[in-house]
Amino acid sequence: MPTRNERLAEHYIAQTGIVAVQIDRINLASFKATWSPVVTLAPPPTSRRIFCCAAANDAAHLVARLSQEIGSASDFPAATAALHRIAIAEGVGITPHEIVADRARAVVAEVNERFDLMRKNYKIRHINREFKALRAKGAVTNYAEFVHGKKAEMLTALARAV
């Protein structure tokens, strides 16, 4: 089960609209290209390479073009080289999954640091008041989950600002 920070990082990725382009090894001689709107932090299995791009339309287009070319690919380097060639030709930026995951983790770390700084400087009082008001109404009971939600709101705002 993912940690709170992992859930926040995946939430951030989802809010940015980043999607995954996947290359899967079917057997020793063939590959299959697909795309997914869901990008998780989990490392892919060894039979899959994942790259990310900013829009589903771009991902679908890359996969359609790549599917025509990777039948002749003999290994992952050849299949990923084909993806890079197509992405460059189409003007679509792609980023390896590991880098996207690391960047999302870094954004979550920054939000956590900001939240801790707010707590240390007593700038969190409005959030505490909001929690107490909601708790009095019976709307929330767990402070940690409430704070998690506030951090998710901050991440959503950051993702939409990018």
LOMI-18028 format. One record per residue (C-alpha): x, y, z; residue number from 1; residue in three letters. Coordinates in steps of 0.02 Angstrom, whole numbers, plus 50000, padded with zeros to 5 digits. Example, Ala and Ser with C-alpha at 12.3 -4.5 7.8 and 13.67 -1.06 7.14 Angstrom:
2
px | py | pz | nr | rest
50615 | 49775 | 50390 | 1 | ALA
50684 | 49947 | 50357 | 2 | SER
//
This chain:
162
px | py | pz | nr | rest
50000 | 50000 | 50000 | 1 | MET
50071 | 50170 | 49952 | 2 | PRO
50123 | 50292 | 50088 | 3 | THR
50039 | 50461 | 50108 | 4 | ARG
50183 | 50544 | 50016 | 5 | ASN
50172 | 50419 | 49873 | 6 | GLU
49985 | 50450 | 49860 | 7 | ARG
50020 | 50637 | 49856 | 8 | LEU
50151 | 50615 | 49719 | 9 | ALA
50031 | 50510 | 49614 | 10 | GLU
49895 | 50640 | 49644 | 11 | HIS
50014 | 50776 | 49583 | 12 | TYR
50056 | 50678 | 49425 | 13 | ILE
49871 | 50649 | 49390 | 14 | ALA
49833 | 50834 | 49413 | 15 | GLN
49969 | 50884 | 49289 | 16 | THR
49886 | 50780 | 49153 | 17 | GLY
50043 | 50679 | 49121 | 18 | ILE
50009 | 50512 | 49037 | 19 | VAL
50115 | 50356 | 49008 | 20 | ALA
50175 | 50282 | 48845 | 21 | VAL
50219 | 50101 | 48877 | 22 | GLN
50323 | 49979 | 48776 | 23 | ILE
50294 | 49800 | 48828 | 24 | ASP
50396 | 49649 | 48776 | 25 | ARG
50272 | 49518 | 48717 | 26 | ILE
50400 | 49383 | 48680 | 27 | ASN
50582 | 49375 | 48624 | 28 | LEU
50544 | 49449 | 48455 | 29 | ALA
50398 | 49568 | 48477 | 30 | SER
50344 | 49723 | 48570 | 31 | PHE
50179 | 49811 | 48598 | 32 | LYS
50150 | 49997 | 48625 | 33 | ALA
50007 | 50064 | 48732 | 34 | THR
49967 | 50220 | 48829 | 35 | TRP
49884 | 50247 | 48997 | 36 | SER
49811 | 50400 | 49082 | 37 | PRO
49869 | 50330 | 49250 | 38 | VAL
50051 | 50355 | 49301 | 39 | VAL
50102 | 50275 | 49465 | 40 | THR
50266 | 50285 | 49560 | 41 | LEU
50289 | 50097 | 49557 | 42 | ALA
50436 | 50042 | 49451 | 43 | PRO
50379 | 49949 | 49296 | 44 | PRO
50410 | 49764 | 49274 | 45 | PRO
50568 | 49717 | 49179 | 46 | THR
50461 | 49677 | 49027 | 47 | SER
50402 | 49859 | 49013 | 48 | ARG
50478 | 50028 | 48977 | 49 | ARG
50377 | 50184 | 49020 | 50 | ILE
50397 | 50360 | 48956 | 51 | PHE
50283 | 50505 | 48998 | 52 | CYS
50213 | 50649 | 48898 | 53 | CYS
50100 | 50794 | 48936 | 54 | ALA
49943 | 50752 | 48839 | 55 | ALA
49836 | 50601 | 48802 | 56 | ALA
49815 | 50653 | 48620 | 57 | ASN
50004 | 50655 | 48599 | 58 | ASP
50021 | 50486 | 48684 | 59 | ALA
49887 | 50407 | 48575 | 60 | ALA
49970 | 50477 | 48420 | 61 | HIS
50143 | 50417 | 48473 | 62 | LEU
50075 | 50243 | 48511 | 63 | VAL
49988 | 50234 | 48342 | 64 | ALA
50148 | 50280 | 48250 | 65 | ARG
50258 | 50172 | 48362 | 66 | LEU
50146 | 50020 | 48340 | 67 | SER
50184 | 50026 | 48153 | 68 | GLN
50372 | 50030 | 48183 | 69 | GLU
50414 | 49921 | 48332 | 70 | ILE
50371 | 49757 | 48249 | 71 | GLY
50547 | 49760 | 48179 | 72 | SER
50628 | 49807 | 48344 | 73 | ALA
50743 | 49671 | 48410 | 74 | SER
50763 | 49736 | 48589 | 75 | ASP
50713 | 49875 | 48708 | 76 | PHE
50849 | 49995 | 48650 | 77 | PRO
50785 | 49980 | 48471 | 78 | ALA
50604 | 50002 | 48526 | 79 | ALA
50643 | 50152 | 48635 | 80 | THR
50751 | 50228 | 48497 | 81 | ALA
50601 | 50214 | 48381 | 82 | ALA
50493 | 50303 | 48511 | 83 | LEU
50622 | 50442 | 48529 | 84 | HIS
50634 | 50462 | 48340 | 85 | ARG
50445 | 50477 | 48323 | 86 | ILE
50430 | 50596 | 48471 | 87 | ALA
50562 | 50711 | 48397 | 88 | ILE
50480 | 50705 | 48225 | 89 | ALA
50311 | 50746 | 48301 | 90 | GLU
50378 | 50879 | 48419 | 91 | GLY
50318 | 50786 | 48573 | 92 | VAL
50423 | 50792 | 48730 | 93 | GLY
50442 | 50626 | 48821 | 94 | ILE
50522 | 50595 | 48989 | 95 | THR
50573 | 50429 | 49066 | 96 | PRO
50453 | 50369 | 49201 | 97 | HIS
50589 | 50370 | 49334 | 98 | GLU
50621 | 50555 | 49308 | 99 | ILE
50435 | 50598 | 49316 | 100 | VAL
50418 | 50497 | 49477 | 101 | ALA
50572 | 50582 | 49553 | 102 | ASP
50507 | 50755 | 49507 | 103 | ARG
50338 | 50717 | 49585 | 104 | ALA
50423 | 50657 | 49745 | 105 | ARG
50525 | 50819 | 49748 | 106 | ALA
50368 | 50926 | 49732 | 107 | VAL
50288 | 50830 | 49876 | 108 | VAL
50445 | 50855 | 49980 | 109 | ALA
50435 | 51042 | 49944 | 110 | GLU
50252 | 51048 | 49997 | 111 | VAL
50295 | 50952 | 50156 | 112 | ASN
50436 | 51075 | 50193 | 113 | GLU
50320 | 51224 | 50164 | 114 | ARG
50190 | 51147 | 50277 | 115 | PHE
50319 | 51115 | 50413 | 116 | ASP
50382 | 51294 | 50397 | 117 | LEU
50203 | 51358 | 50413 | 118 | MET
50182 | 51251 | 50568 | 119 | ARG
50344 | 51317 | 50646 | 120 | LYS
50296 | 51498 | 50609 | 121 | ASN
50119 | 51479 | 50675 | 122 | TYR
50047 | 51512 | 50501 | 123 | LYS
49942 | 51355 | 50509 | 124 | ILE
49812 | 51422 | 50630 | 125 | ARG
49681 | 51448 | 50495 | 126 | HIS
49698 | 51265 | 50446 | 127 | ILE
49682 | 51211 | 50627 | 128 | ASN
49526 | 51319 | 50646 | 129 | ARG
49452 | 51243 | 50489 | 130 | GLU
49487 | 51067 | 50554 | 131 | PHE
49407 | 51105 | 50722 | 132 | LYS
49252 | 51177 | 50638 | 133 | ALA
49234 | 51025 | 50525 | 134 | LEU
49265 | 50906 | 50670 | 135 | ARG
49128 | 50993 | 50771 | 136 | ALA
49009 | 50960 | 50626 | 137 | LYS
49065 | 50778 | 50619 | 138 | GLY
49134 | 50801 | 50443 | 139 | ALA
49312 | 50746 | 50489 | 140 | VAL
49390 | 50649 | 50630 | 141 | THR
49571 | 50619 | 50582 | 142 | ASN
49689 | 50769 | 50583 | 143 | TYR
49825 | 50679 | 50483 | 144 | ALA
49702 | 50639 | 50342 | 145 | GLU
49636 | 50817 | 50348 | 146 | PHE
49814 | 50885 | 50328 | 147 | VAL
49844 | 50759 | 50189 | 148 | HIS
49693 | 50833 | 50099 | 149 | GLY
49761 | 51009 | 50122 | 150 | LYS
49928 | 50955 | 50049 | 151 | LYS
49835 | 50876 | 49902 | 152 | ALA
49747 | 51043 | 49874 | 153 | GLU
49917 | 51131 | 49872 | 154 | MET
49983 | 51004 | 49747 | 155 | LEU
49830 | 51027 | 49636 | 156 | THR
49859 | 51215 | 49635 | 157 | ALA
50043 | 51190 | 49592 | 158 | LEU
50002 | 51066 | 49453 | 159 | ALA
49877 | 51184 | 49373 | 160 | ARG
50001 | 51328 | 49382 | 161 | ALA
50128 | 51232 | 49278 | 162 | VAL
//
